[in-house]
Amino acid sequence: MSLLQVIVLGVVQGFTEFLPVSSTAHLYLTSWLLGWQAESLDFDIMLHLGTLIAVLLYFFRDWIQIVAQAFGLHFDHDRELKHNPGLLWLLVVGSIPVGVAGALFNKRAETVWRTPVVMGVMLIAVGIVIWLAENAGRRLRDLASLNFPDTVTIGVAQALAVVPGCSRSGITIASGLFRDLTRESAARFSFLLSTPAIAGAAAKALWDVHKHGGGLASLLTAPFAVGVAVSGLTGCLVIAWFLQYLRHSSLRVFVYYRIIFGIIVLALAFIRRPA
């Protein structure tokens, strides 16, 4: 891949991974429309490492507090987290469904499901789910009140994100709203819950490189480093903006975007065939 492709796709990944719009659909369709080949293990690792760095950097102090509290240590950084000392174990439980779904359906998700038709349908369907969640949720609760049923619900929803076009953040934030979390708390938990999933996906991709006879040395190239940096920095900025946005605004603009984009994707699927 050229440096230009790496930068463009890194920016697309950073922008769309944490917004409820589906990074998989945007990456695939960007490459499809521009005639780029982006299906490779090193590209997959690059994007996963970039987004992992983004969530770890932005939520670094949160993760320190979450882990410390789980083992009875005091690290008073955030009031909501302080009142939920078992949050680490809830995150562990919530991560199980996506791990199972990935093991069972990963090959299908990367092959037969990765089509414009599937992505277009999922963009529209999950857009409708987000709209329903916006209207149904009472938005009364924060992370201090998060419990086991909340975590199981949101964790199962995250498992649906293996289907291209779904959007991990979109479906998990919607699930949080259905559980009466505030928009910001639902998004924050969504991003915390995504960290183990993204780390697991990156680890699997690195293992696949090892199995195919490669090694970390093969990844130490300038385009790879640029891609990780671009997606990570963009992702960090988007997280900060999105959480601030959700304090005062609804998700309806993303509902409209998903539905319009999904219709465009379905139309393109019938106009032209993927390269």
MIFI-901078 format. One record per residue (C-alpha): z negated, x negated, y; residue number from 1; residue in one letter. Coordinates in pm, 1 decimal. Layout:
<r pz="Z" px="X" py="Y" k="NUM" r="a"/>
...
***
This chain:
<r pz="0.0" px="0.0" py="0.0" k="1" r="m"/>
<r pz="76.9" px="-118.2" py="350.9" k="2" r="s"/>
<r pz="-195.3" px="-168.9" py="610.1" k="3" r="l"/>
<r pz="-64.9" px="132.0" py="805.6" k="4" r="l"/>
<r pz="-97.8" px="357.9" py="500.0" k="5" r="q"/>
<r pz="-449.5" px="231.1" py="434.9" k="6" r="v"/>
<r pz="-559.0" px="298.4" py="794.2" k="7" r="i"/>
<r pz="-401.9" px="645.3" py="809.8" k="8" r="v"/>
<r pz="-543.2" px="756.5" py="475.1" k="9" r="l"/>
<r pz="-880.6" px="597.3" py="552.9" k="10" r="g"/>
<r pz="-902.2" px="800.7" py="873.1" k="11" r="v"/>
<r pz="-793.8" px="1117.3" py="689.3" k="12" r="v"/>
<r pz="-1061.8" px="1055.5" py="425.1" k="13" r="q"/>
<r pz="-1333.4" px="988.5" py="681.7" k="14" r="g"/>
<r pz="-1250.4" px="1300.9" py="879.7" k="15" r="f"/>
<r pz="-1209.1" px="1542.5" py="591.4" k="16" r="t"/>
<r pz="-1469.7" px="1430.2" py="336.1" k="17" r="e"/>
<r pz="-1761.7" px="1569.2" py="537.1" k="18" r="f"/>
<r pz="-1592.7" px="1863.9" py="704.4" k="19" r="l"/>
<r pz="-1548.7" px="2181.1" py="493.3" k="20" r="p"/>
<r pz="-1171.9" px="2139.0" py="466.9" k="21" r="v"/>
<r pz="-1111.9" px="1939.9" py="141.0" k="22" r="s"/>
<r pz="-1043.3" px="1566.6" py="162.5" k="23" r="s"/>
<r pz="-852.5" px="1572.0" py="-169.1" k="24" r="t"/>
<r pz="-603.6" px="1827.5" py="-38.5" k="25" r="a"/>
<r pz="-550.8" px="1641.2" py="289.3" k="26" r="h"/>
<r pz="-506.6" px="1302.2" py="122.4" k="27" r="l"/>
<r pz="-270.1" px="1434.7" py="-142.3" k="28" r="y"/>
<r pz="-62.2" px="1635.8" py="100.2" k="29" r="l"/>
<r pz="-48.6" px="1357.4" py="359.1" k="30" r="t"/>
<r pz="85.4" px="1118.8" py="94.7" k="31" r="s"/>
<r pz="316.9" px="1386.5" py="-47.8" k="32" r="w"/>
<r pz="472.2" px="1480.7" py="285.6" k="33" r="l"/>
<r pz="512.5" px="1117.1" py="395.9" k="34" r="l"/>
<r pz="642.5" px="1003.0" py="57.3" k="35" r="g"/>
<r pz="355.0" px="759.2" py="-0.1" k="36" r="w"/>
<r pz="216.6" px="659.0" py="-338.1" k="37" r="q"/>
<r pz="-163.1" px="671.7" py="-316.2" k="38" r="a"/>
<r pz="-263.4" px="715.4" py="-680.7" k="39" r="e"/>
<r pz="-431.2" px="389.8" py="-780.9" k="40" r="s"/>
<r pz="-774.4" px="275.3" py="-891.3" k="41" r="l"/>
<r pz="-823.5" px="34.9" py="-601.0" k="42" r="d"/>
<r pz="-732.1" px="310.8" py="-353.5" k="43" r="f"/>
<r pz="-978.0" px="546.4" py="-525.3" k="44" r="d"/>
<r pz="-1255.4" px="285.2" py="-508.5" k="45" r="i"/>
<r pz="-1175.0" px="208.7" py="-144.8" k="46" r="m"/>
<r pz="-1218.9" px="569.8" py="-36.9" k="47" r="l"/>
<r pz="-1532.9" px="630.3" py="-244.6" k="48" r="h"/>
<r pz="-1698.7" px="314.8" py="-114.8" k="49" r="l"/>
<r pz="-1609.9" px="407.0" py="243.2" k="50" r="g"/>
<r pz="-1762.0" px="754.2" py="220.1" k="51" r="t"/>
<r pz="-2064.1" px="620.9" py="28.7" k="52" r="l"/>
<r pz="-2127.3" px="368.4" py="305.0" k="53" r="i"/>
<r pz="-2100.6" px="649.1" py="562.7" k="54" r="a"/>
<r pz="-2370.7" px="868.0" py="403.7" k="55" r="v"/>
<r pz="-2597.1" px="573.1" py="326.0" k="56" r="l"/>
<r pz="-2576.4" px="440.8" py="681.0" k="57" r="l"/>
<r pz="-2627.3" px="775.6" py="849.5" k="58" r="y"/>
<r pz="-2904.8" px="895.8" py="615.7" k="59" r="f"/>
<r pz="-3062.0" px="555.2" py="548.5" k="60" r="f"/>
<r pz="-3404.9" px="644.2" py="690.8" k="61" r="r"/>
<r pz="-3391.9" px="985.2" py="523.6" k="62" r="d"/>
<r pz="-3331.3" px="824.5" py="185.2" k="63" r="w"/>
<r pz="-3615.1" px="574.3" py="240.2" k="64" r="i"/>
<r pz="-3850.7" px="862.6" py="317.3" k="65" r="q"/>
<r pz="-3725.9" px="1076.7" py="27.2" k="66" r="i"/>
<r pz="-3773.2" px="795.9" py="-227.0" k="67" r="v"/>
<r pz="-4105.6" px="681.2" py="-79.9" k="68" r="a"/>
<r pz="-4253.4" px="1033.0" py="-81.0" k="69" r="q"/>
<r pz="-4143.2" px="1091.4" py="-439.8" k="70" r="a"/>
<r pz="-4370.8" px="804.9" py="-545.5" k="71" r="f"/>
<r pz="-4663.0" px="899.7" py="-322.4" k="72" r="g"/>
<r pz="-4588.1" px="656.3" py="-38.8" k="73" r="l"/>
<r pz="-4598.3" px="756.1" py="327.7" k="74" r="h"/>
<r pz="-4296.2" px="711.6" py="551.6" k="75" r="f"/>
<r pz="-4316.7" px="969.5" py="830.0" k="76" r="d"/>
<r pz="-3968.6" px="976.1" py="975.3" k="77" r="h"/>
<r pz="-3874.7" px="1343.2" py="953.7" k="78" r="d"/>
<r pz="-4096.6" px="1654.5" py="963.9" k="79" r="r"/>
<r pz="-3882.2" px="1864.2" py="729.4" k="80" r="e"/>
<r pz="-3872.4" px="1592.3" py="466.9" k="81" r="l"/>
<r pz="-4246.3" px="1528.9" py="506.4" k="82" r="k"/>
<r pz="-4320.0" px="1884.7" py="394.8" k="83" r="h"/>
<r pz="-4100.8" px="1853.6" py="84.0" k="84" r="n"/>
<r pz="-4225.9" px="1543.1" py="-101.9" k="85" r="p"/>
<r pz="-4044.6" px="1639.6" py="-424.3" k="86" r="g"/>
<r pz="-3701.0" px="1641.2" py="-265.1" k="87" r="l"/>
<r pz="-3584.7" px="1335.9" py="-463.3" k="88" r="l"/>
<r pz="-3638.2" px="1518.6" py="-793.3" k="89" r="w"/>
<r pz="-3461.3" px="1826.0" py="-656.7" k="90" r="l"/>
<r pz="-3165.6" px="1603.1" py="-567.6" k="91" r="l"/>
<r pz="-3168.3" px="1460.5" py="-921.0" k="92" r="v"/>
<r pz="-3159.5" px="1812.4" py="-1069.2" k="93" r="v"/>
<r pz="-2889.3" px="1921.1" py="-825.2" k="94" r="g"/>
<r pz="-2669.7" px="1625.1" py="-922.4" k="95" r="s"/>
<r pz="-2657.4" px="1712.8" py="-1293.0" k="96" r="i"/>
<r pz="-2396.7" px="1994.6" py="-1276.7" k="97" r="p"/>
<r pz="-2134.5" px="1786.2" py="-1095.4" k="98" r="v"/>
<r pz="-2190.1" px="1500.9" py="-1341.4" k="99" r="g"/>
<r pz="-2126.7" px="1736.2" py="-1633.3" k="100" r="v"/>
<r pz="-1824.0" px="1893.3" py="-1462.4" k="101" r="a"/>
<r pz="-1680.3" px="1550.8" py="-1385.3" k="102" r="g"/>
<r pz="-1717.0" px="1438.2" py="-1745.9" k="103" r="a"/>
<r pz="-1555.6" px="1756.0" py="-1879.5" k="104" r="l"/>
<r pz="-1278.7" px="1819.6" py="-1627.7" k="105" r="f"/>
<r pz="-1207.1" px="1491.5" py="-1446.7" k="106" r="n"/>
<r pz="-874.3" px="1430.0" py="-1625.7" k="107" r="k"/>
<r pz="-749.0" px="1780.1" py="-1549.8" k="108" r="r"/>
<r pz="-866.7" px="1752.2" py="-1189.4" k="109" r="a"/>
<r pz="-666.0" px="1432.8" py="-1145.0" k="110" r="e"/>
<r pz="-351.0" px="1561.8" py="-1319.2" k="111" r="t"/>
<r pz="-262.1" px="1924.1" py="-1390.2" k="112" r="v"/>
<r pz="-489.0" px="2071.4" py="-1120.5" k="113" r="w"/>
<r pz="-373.0" px="1831.0" py="-848.1" k="114" r="r"/>
<r pz="-85.1" px="2044.9" py="-726.3" k="115" r="t"/>
<r pz="-7.0" px="2207.8" py="-389.9" k="116" r="p"/>
<r pz="-38.1" px="2555.4" py="-544.6" k="117" r="v"/>
<r pz="-389.9" px="2494.3" py="-677.4" k="118" r="v"/>
<r pz="-494.9" px="2329.3" py="-351.3" k="119" r="m"/>
<r pz="-347.8" px="2605.4" py="-137.2" k="120" r="g"/>
<r pz="-520.5" px="2877.3" py="-338.3" k="121" r="v"/>
<r pz="-854.3" px="2693.5" py="-328.2" k="122" r="m"/>
<r pz="-828.0" px="2630.1" py="45.9" k="123" r="l"/>
<r pz="-791.9" px="3003.6" py="105.4" k="124" r="i"/>
<r pz="-1045.3" px="3115.2" py="-158.1" k="125" r="a"/>
<r pz="-1325.0" px="2885.5" py="-44.0" k="126" r="v"/>
<r pz="-1244.2" px="2970.5" py="317.4" k="127" r="g"/>
<r pz="-1320.2" px="3333.5" py="231.9" k="128" r="i"/>
<r pz="-1642.6" px="3226.8" py="55.6" k="129" r="v"/>
<r pz="-1753.0" px="3036.4" py="368.4" k="130" r="i"/>
<r pz="-1676.5" px="3343.9" py="581.1" k="131" r="w"/>
<r pz="-1887.3" px="3561.5" py="348.8" k="132" r="l"/>
<r pz="-2171.8" px="3307.8" py="360.8" k="133" r="a"/>
<r pz="-2160.4" px="3302.2" py="739.6" k="134" r="e"/>
<r pz="-2205.0" px="3678.2" py="745.5" k="135" r="n"/>
<r pz="-2456.9" px="3708.2" py="461.3" k="136" r="a"/>
<r pz="-2692.8" px="3418.5" py="537.7" k="137" r="g"/>
<r pz="-2996.4" px="3483.0" py="757.2" k="138" r="r"/>
<r pz="-3031.4" px="3112.8" py="852.1" k="139" r="r"/>
<r pz="-3412.6" px="3115.3" py="852.8" k="140" r="l"/>
<r pz="-3503.5" px="2815.4" py="634.3" k="141" r="r"/>
<r pz="-3490.8" px="2436.3" py="659.2" k="142" r="d"/>
<r pz="-3529.9" px="2150.6" py="411.3" k="143" r="l"/>
<r pz="-3908.1" px="2183.7" py="410.6" k="144" r="a"/>
<r pz="-3873.6" px="2509.2" py="214.2" k="145" r="s"/>
<r pz="-3598.4" px="2395.5" py="-22.8" k="146" r="l"/>
<r pz="-3692.2" px="2479.6" py="-381.3" k="147" r="n"/>
<r pz="-3566.5" px="2459.9" py="-740.0" k="148" r="f"/>
<r pz="-3349.8" px="2778.0" py="-733.4" k="149" r="p"/>
<r pz="-3187.4" px="2657.8" py="-409.5" k="150" r="d"/>
<r pz="-3107.2" px="2321.3" py="-564.7" k="151" r="t"/>
<r pz="-2964.9" px="2467.9" py="-885.2" k="152" r="v"/>
<r pz="-2745.8" px="2709.2" py="-686.7" k="153" r="t"/>
<r pz="-2611.4" px="2439.1" py="-456.4" k="154" r="i"/>
<r pz="-2577.3" px="2189.2" py="-742.3" k="155" r="g"/>
<r pz="-2370.2" px="2431.0" py="-951.4" k="156" r="v"/>
<r pz="-2156.2" px="2500.1" py="-645.0" k="157" r="a"/>
<r pz="-2097.8" px="2126.6" py="-600.9" k="158" r="q"/>
<r pz="-1963.5" px="2114.4" py="-956.6" k="159" r="a"/>
<r pz="-1679.6" px="2344.9" py="-844.8" k="160" r="l"/>
<r pz="-1564.8" px="2070.4" py="-609.0" k="161" r="a"/>
<r pz="-1392.9" px="1893.6" py="-900.9" k="162" r="v"/>
<r pz="-1111.1" px="2144.7" py="-841.9" k="163" r="v"/>
<r pz="-877.0" px="1995.9" py="-577.5" k="164" r="p"/>
<r pz="-877.4" px="2190.1" py="-252.0" k="165" r="g"/>
<r pz="-1228.4" px="2326.7" py="-297.2" k="166" r="c"/>
<r pz="-1419.0" px="2087.2" py="-64.9" k="167" r="s"/>
<r pz="-1756.0" px="1954.5" py="-173.2" k="168" r="r"/>
<r pz="-1910.6" px="2007.6" py="169.4" k="169" r="s"/>
<r pz="-1749.9" px="2349.9" py="212.4" k="170" r="g"/>
<r pz="-1874.6" px="2503.2" py="-112.2" k="171" r="i"/>
<r pz="-2222.3" px="2345.9" py="-96.7" k="172" r="t"/>
<r pz="-2281.4" px="2440.5" py="267.5" k="173" r="i"/>
<r pz="-2170.0" px="2796.7" py="189.1" k="174" r="a"/>
<r pz="-2415.4" px="2804.5" py="-103.4" k="175" r="s"/>
<r pz="-2692.6" px="2684.5" py="125.6" k="176" r="g"/>
<r pz="-2612.4" px="2962.3" py="371.9" k="177" r="l"/>
<r pz="-2627.3" px="3219.0" py="91.4" k="178" r="f"/>
<r pz="-2979.4" px="3083.3" py="23.7" k="179" r="r"/>
<r pz="-3068.2" px="3151.3" py="390.6" k="180" r="d"/>
<r pz="-3074.9" px="2786.8" py="500.8" k="181" r="l"/>
<r pz="-2976.7" px="2710.4" py="858.5" k="182" r="t"/>
<r pz="-2627.7" px="2569.6" py="901.4" k="183" r="r"/>
<r pz="-2758.3" px="2223.8" py="990.4" k="184" r="e"/>
<r pz="-3004.0" px="2214.9" py="697.9" k="185" r="s"/>
<r pz="-2736.7" px="2334.7" py="455.7" k="186" r="a"/>
<r pz="-2500.4" px="2060.3" py="574.8" k="187" r="a"/>
<r pz="-2769.9" px="1795.0" py="568.1" k="188" r="r"/>
<r pz="-2868.0" px="1878.8" py="210.7" k="189" r="f"/>
<r pz="-2499.6" px="1892.6" py="117.7" k="190" r="s"/>
<r pz="-2450.7" px="1536.1" py="241.8" k="191" r="f"/>
<r pz="-2767.7" px="1409.7" py="72.7" k="192" r="l"/>
<r pz="-2660.3" px="1575.1" py="-253.4" k="193" r="l"/>
<r pz="-2314.1" px="1422.4" py="-225.1" k="194" r="s"/>
<r pz="-2454.0" px="1068.2" py="-221.9" k="195" r="t"/>
<r pz="-2526.4" px="1038.9" py="-598.5" k="196" r="p"/>
<r pz="-2195.3" px="1210.4" py="-680.5" k="197" r="a"/>
<r pz="-1994.0" px="974.0" py="-460.9" k="198" r="i"/>
<r pz="-2186.7" px="672.8" py="-594.6" k="199" r="a"/>
<r pz="-2118.7" px="787.8" py="-951.3" k="200" r="g"/>
<r pz="-1747.5" px="832.5" py="-881.8" k="201" r="a"/>
<r pz="-1728.6" px="485.0" py="-725.8" k="202" r="a"/>
<r pz="-1913.0" px="332.0" py="-1021.7" k="203" r="a"/>
<r pz="-1677.4" px="502.3" py="-1267.8" k="204" r="k"/>
<r pz="-1373.2" px="376.1" py="-1076.9" k="205" r="a"/>
<r pz="-1513.9" px="21.6" py="-1078.1" k="206" r="l"/>
<r pz="-1575.0" px="49.7" py="-1453.0" k="207" r="w"/>
<r pz="-1215.8" px="166.3" py="-1502.3" k="208" r="d"/>
<r pz="-1093.4" px="-142.4" py="-1314.6" k="209" r="v"/>
<r pz="-1305.6" px="-357.9" py="-1544.5" k="210" r="h"/>
<r pz="-1171.0" px="-181.9" py="-1856.2" k="211" r="k"/>
<r pz="-812.4" px="-238.7" py="-1746.7" k="212" r="h"/>
<r pz="-871.7" px="-611.7" py="-1718.2" k="213" r="g"/>
<r pz="-932.3" px="-628.7" py="-1345.8" k="214" r="g"/>
<r pz="-1240.9" px="-739.2" py="-1160.5" k="215" r="g"/>
<r pz="-1411.3" px="-724.2" py="-825.8" k="216" r="l"/>
<r pz="-1214.0" px="-1030.2" py="-716.8" k="217" r="a"/>
<r pz="-892.7" px="-826.2" py="-738.9" k="218" r="s"/>
<r pz="-1032.6" px="-585.4" py="-478.5" k="219" r="l"/>
<r pz="-1115.5" px="-853.4" py="-223.1" k="220" r="l"/>
<r pz="-807.4" px="-804.6" py="-8.4" k="221" r="t"/>
<r pz="-765.6" px="-738.0" py="363.2" k="222" r="a"/>
<r pz="-619.0" px="-384.6" py="319.3" k="223" r="p"/>
<r pz="-903.9" px="-291.0" py="84.7" k="224" r="f"/>
<r pz="-1169.0" px="-411.2" py="331.6" k="225" r="a"/>
<r pz="-994.5" px="-234.3" py="619.5" k="226" r="v"/>
<r pz="-973.7" px="90.7" py="422.0" k="227" r="g"/>
<r pz="-1344.4" px="82.6" py="334.8" k="228" r="v"/>
<r pz="-1438.5" px="5.4" py="695.9" k="229" r="a"/>
<r pz="-1211.0" px="270.6" py="847.6" k="230" r="v"/>
<r pz="-1316.2" px="552.1" py="612.7" k="231" r="s"/>
<r pz="-1683.4" px="453.3" py="640.9" k="232" r="g"/>
<r pz="-1689.7" px="433.8" py="1021.3" k="233" r="l"/>
<r pz="-1487.4" px="752.7" py="1062.5" k="234" r="t"/>
<r pz="-1710.3" px="934.0" py="814.2" k="235" r="g"/>
<r pz="-2027.4" px="825.4" py="992.6" k="236" r="c"/>
<r pz="-1897.3" px="952.3" py="1327.3" k="237" r="l"/>
<r pz="-1787.3" px="1282.4" py="1173.0" k="238" r="v"/>
<r pz="-2127.7" px="1339.1" py="1010.8" k="239" r="i"/>
<r pz="-2303.0" px="1285.0" py="1344.0" k="240" r="a"/>
<r pz="-2064.8" px="1518.2" py="1527.2" k="241" r="w"/>
<r pz="-2067.3" px="1787.6" py="1259.8" k="242" r="f"/>
<r pz="-2446.5" px="1813.0" py="1236.0" k="243" r="l"/>
<r pz="-2467.0" px="1838.2" py="1614.4" k="244" r="q"/>
<r pz="-2191.4" px="2100.9" py="1614.9" k="245" r="y"/>
<r pz="-2371.1" px="2314.3" py="1356.2" k="246" r="l"/>
<r pz="-2684.6" px="2335.7" py="1570.9" k="247" r="r"/>
<r pz="-2502.0" px="2564.9" py="1810.9" k="248" r="h"/>
<r pz="-2179.4" px="2684.1" py="1646.0" k="249" r="s"/>
<r pz="-2058.3" px="2870.1" py="1338.3" k="250" r="s"/>
<r pz="-1820.0" px="2765.5" py="1060.4" k="251" r="l"/>
<r pz="-1562.8" px="3032.9" py="1146.2" k="252" r="r"/>
<r pz="-1318.8" px="2786.1" py="1301.1" k="253" r="v"/>
<r pz="-1307.7" px="2604.8" py="965.5" k="254" r="f"/>
<r pz="-1254.2" px="2936.4" py="785.4" k="255" r="v"/>
<r pz="-947.9" px="3005.5" py="1002.3" k="256" r="y"/>
<r pz="-824.5" px="2648.4" py="956.2" k="257" r="y"/>
<r pz="-858.2" px="2663.2" py="575.7" k="258" r="r"/>
<r pz="-676.4" px="2994.6" py="545.7" k="259" r="i"/>
<r pz="-391.3" px="2893.8" py="778.6" k="260" r="i"/>
<r pz="-362.8" px="2550.0" py="616.5" k="261" r="f"/>
<r pz="-372.3" px="2704.4" py="269.2" k="262" r="g"/>
<r pz="-87.5" px="2941.5" py="355.9" k="263" r="i"/>
<r pz="115.8" px="2648.4" py="491.5" k="264" r="i"/>
<r pz="48.1" px="2447.3" py="173.8" k="265" r="v"/>
<r pz="161.0" px="2736.3" py="-48.8" k="266" r="l"/>
<r pz="472.8" px="2779.5" py="161.4" k="267" r="a"/>
<r pz="554.4" px="2409.3" py="134.0" k="268" r="l"/>
<r pz="499.6" px="2425.0" py="-241.7" k="269" r="a"/>
<r pz="785.6" px="2673.3" py="-267.3" k="270" r="f"/>
<r pz="1007.5" px="2495.1" py="-13.9" k="271" r="i"/>
<r pz="988.7" px="2146.9" py="-162.0" k="272" r="r"/>
<r pz="869.0" px="1991.0" py="-482.6" k="273" r="r"/>
<r pz="615.8" px="1702.4" py="-489.6" k="274" r="p"/>
<r pz="768.2" px="1355.4" py="-504.5" k="275" r="a"/>
***
